[in-house]
Amino acid sequence: MTAEKEYRNIVDEDIWNSKRQILTEYRLNIPGFQMVGRTMSESHTKILETHIHKNCMEIVYVVSGSQKYTIDGKEYVVNGNQLFIAPPDVPHSSGDMPHGRYDIYMMKIYGDYRESFLHMTEPYAKLLHTAVLTLKGPVISPAENLKHKFDRMFYELTQSDLLQNMHGRVLLQELLLEICASAVSEYPTASSTISVAMNFIAKNITEEITLEELAAYCGLSLSRFKQRFREETGIAPREYINIKKIEEAKRLLREGEGITDTAFGLGFSSSTYFSVVFKKVVGMSPKDYRKNNSN
């Protein structure tokens, strides 16, 4: 059975509201692009089911928040200022985790070459298309924060003024070049200082971790630590700690551990607070999750 028959092919439609803004190829009129869009959410959304984008590569740039994707049987967590790459016709999903609070940009590029790709001349058009379609992924960490460039590019593309719209296309070209230059097989995203904090969290996931001790461990003031952590990961350190704790909680619950034992075993002050955090991250209560995922 082919992937096309097994999984739903998602094709976006033009939409414009406060939470979802999609420009399809008919509105963009950019050779080689099926869509460019932005979507935001202040709370968890439903699980993203396994799907494909037929003959389209999807590039997702996470502005803020933390997204989880599953592709080729592997799970990837994509934080702020990271990109997720889904090749054409490859099934992917959010696994068993609904998307939480987030702000992301997306673009879909046709897998087969379209003449004058991005309104460029030959041989540069085909060269850039080939570079994009052979990006190493599925997670890429740019050397610099791309939020400002994505914001400006998307704004310009929505303008009716031809010069502004042309500038948006130039910015889109620059973004693709920067993404290609940043592509790596692995993704050590944070600085050594914030990586130290992440490693500390991973090694002490069963403890009650305070931000004060994390900041001191990194040799930073509390305010500077929180600022740097958010700048480099796209989310607040407390939110990151909770996500990591809930990931471990899910494993324990699947293996049959009790809810109360799991809560206290992961350093939560009470099972009630644990349930509140769990539902916020996962979108369902620990009880429902355990019932739906028991071995």
Secondary structure by P-SEA (a helix, b strand, c coil): ccccccbbbbbbcccccccbbbbcccccccccccccbbbbbccccccccbbbcccbbbbbbbcbbbbbbbcccbbbbbcccbbbbbcccccccccccccccccbbbbbbbccccccccccccaaaaaaaaaaaaccccbbbbcccaaaaaaaaaaaaacccaaaaaaaaaaaaaaaaaaaaacccccccccaaaaaaaaaaaaaccccccaaaaaaaacccaaaaaaaaaaaccccaaaaaaaaaaaaaaaaaaacccaaaaaaaaccccaaaaaaaaaaaccccaaaaaaaccc
